[in-house]
Amino acid sequence: QVQFVESGGGLVQPGGSLRLSCTVSGGIFRLYEMGWYRHAPGKERERVASVTFGGTPTYGDFVKGRFTISRERNTLYLQMSALNSEETAVYYCNRLSNLLPWGQGTQVTVSS
């Protein structure tokens, strides 16, 4: 049974940086195409970025070069910079091919 544990969120100032981590247990992580998602109150969950098992990244249009997704062993990362208030949301990780049960997510709040 695959489980996701997200961490690294917190309160940051506009323009700041944050590095999110997602630790994956169970399953065969190295064979999954993985993604970061975010969900803000009153809005639909959206995909922020994804990366294939071979390391090829894909980003949402709003990222505009500010984020970098990567994976290493059992951990998925999202390095974020130039954060603005629109990034305020709970961030989750999951696989792209058939979603698994969501983890608890990690809260990112961008505020001055």
Solvent accessible surface area in square Angstrom, and as a share of the most:
residue,aa,sasa,rsa
1,Q,179,0.80
2,V,15,0.09
3,Q,101,0.45
4,F,8,0.03
5,V,83,0.47
6,E,6,0.03
7,S,57,0.37
8,G,38,0.36
9,G,28,0.27
10,G,29,0.28
11,L,131,0.65
12,V,20,0.12
13,Q,130,0.58
14,P,74,0.46
15,G,55,0.53
16,G,23,0.23
17,S,63,0.41
18,L,28,0.14
19,R,131,0.48
20,L,0,0.00
21,S,23,0.15
22,C,0,0.00
23,T,59,0.34
24,V,5,0.03
25,S,57,0.37
26,G,44,0.42
27,G,49,0.48
28,I,90,0.46
29,F,17,0.07
30,R,173,0.63
31,L,91,0.45
32,Y,44,0.17
33,E,66,0.30
34,M,0,0.00
35,G,0,0.00
36,W,0,0.00
37,Y,18,0.07
38,R,18,0.07
39,H,63,0.28
40,A,18,0.14
41,P,127,0.80
42,G,92,0.88
43,K,133,0.56
44,E,154,0.69
45,R,90,0.33
46,E,69,0.31
47,R,120,0.44
48,V,1,0.00
49,A,1,0.01
50,S,3,0.02
51,V,2,0.01
52,T,40,0.23
53,F,135,0.56
54,G,66,0.64
55,G,41,0.39
56,T,84,0.49
57,P,63,0.40
58,T,77,0.45
59,Y,74,0.28
60,G,21,0.20
61,D,138,0.71
62,F,56,0.23
63,V,1,0.01
64,K,169,0.72
65,G,78,0.75
66,R,43,0.16
67,F,7,0.03
68,T,77,0.45
69,I,8,0.04
70,S,48,0.31
71,R,45,0.16
72,E,91,0.41
73,R,200,0.73
74,N,70,0.36
75,T,19,0.11
76,L,0,0.00
77,Y,36,0.14
78,L,0,0.00
79,Q,72,0.32
80,M,0,0.00
81,S,42,0.27
82,A,52,0.40
83,L,2,0.01
84,N,59,0.31
85,S,77,0.49
86,E,127,0.57
87,E,2,0.01
88,T,45,0.26
89,A,2,0.02
90,V,36,0.21
91,Y,0,0.00
92,Y,32,0.12
93,C,0,0.00
94,N,0,0.00
95,R,48,0.18
96,L,46,0.23
97,S,81,0.52
98,N,116,0.60
99,L,94,0.47
100,L,36,0.18
101,P,100,0.63
102,W,76,0.27
103,G,19,0.18
104,Q,110,0.49
105,G,9,0.08
106,T,14,0.08
107,Q,88,0.39
108,V,0,0.00
109,T,43,0.25
110,V,6,0.04
111,S,55,0.35
112,S,130,0.84
